[in-house]
Amino acid sequence: MPNQLVWNDQRDTVLRTMREKAHSWDVIARAIGISRWAAIERARAIGAHIPLPPRTPRQPDASNREPLPAGHPLAWQILTHGTLLAGAAYPDPPLPPEEEE
């Protein structure tokens, strides 16, 4: 029967520190002297993870810009992407508005 692994503050600190520096699970396991899966499970239990990089917006904030006019190429492409109209030109002139009776 294998010996039961006893976790202590020193091992937890090594695991957290190495994971924050983005070391692989194999390297961490070798440094602590345990199996890879034991390191992974302990990291899940104590919440050790690689910090996420700061988020950067992909496009500038457009919340206060004027809406695009009807038939604008970008708006038309967004509306028709993945449909049968994808790649079709915007109907020019636009269809007349329906008259109310």
Secondary structure as the mmCIF struct_conf table of DSSP 4:
data_model
#
loop_
_struct_conf.conf_type_id
_struct_conf.id
_struct_conf.beg_label_comp_id
_struct_conf.beg_label_asym_id
_struct_conf.beg_label_seq_id
_struct_conf.end_label_comp_id
_struct_conf.end_label_asym_id
_struct_conf.end_label_seq_id
HELX_LH_PP_P HELX_LH_PP_P1 PRO A 2 LEU A 5
HELX_RH_AL_P HELX_RH_AL_P1 ASP A 9 GLU A 20
TURN_TY1_P TURN_TY1_P1 LYS A 21 ALA A 22
HELX_RH_AL_P HELX_RH_AL_P2 TRP A 25 ILE A 32
TURN_TY1_P TURN_TY1_P2 GLY A 33 GLY A 33
BEND BEND1 ILE A 34 ILE A 34
HELX_RH_AL_P HELX_RH_AL_P3 ARG A 36 ILE A 46
TURN_TY1_P TURN_TY1_P3 GLY A 47 GLY A 47
HELX_LH_PP_P HELX_LH_PP_P2 ILE A 50 ARG A 55
BEND BEND2 ARG A 58 GLN A 59
TURN_TY1_P TURN_TY1_P4 SER A 63 ASN A 64
BEND BEND3 ARG A 65 ARG A 65
HELX_LH_PP_P HELX_LH_PP_P3 GLU A 66 PRO A 69
TURN_TY1_P TURN_TY1_P5 ALA A 70 GLY A 71
HELX_RH_AL_P HELX_RH_AL_P4 PRO A 73 THR A 80
TURN_TY1_P TURN_TY1_P6 HIS A 81 GLY A 82
BEND BEND4 THR A 83 THR A 83
TURN_TY1_P TURN_TY1_P7 LEU A 84 GLY A 87
HELX_LH_PP_P HELX_LH_PP_P4 ALA A 88 TYR A 90
BEND BEND5 ASP A 92 PRO A 93
HELX_LH_PP_P HELX_LH_PP_P5 PRO A 94 GLU A 100
#
